[in-house]
């Protein structure tokens, strides 16, 4: 499974009302891999080059 497919599963899990265990069982996924991909996605969102310029401009003006 490629990175984009895992990202899709992370987003789908977050929108579901299922636990991580239930989601991974239902979709026949590796539980640890889902945890890892979720952490990586959260981390990537915090990287400086992924922050929207609007937010940077607002912070500089404050």
Residue pairs with C-beta under 8 A, 6 or more apart in sequence:
3 37
6 33
6 34
6 37
7 37
7 41
9 23
9 27
9 29
9 34
9 37
10 34
10 37
10 38
10 41
12 23
13 20
13 23
13 34
13 38
14 38
16 23
18 26
20 31
20 34
20 35
21 31
23 29
23 34
24 30
24 31
24 34
44 50
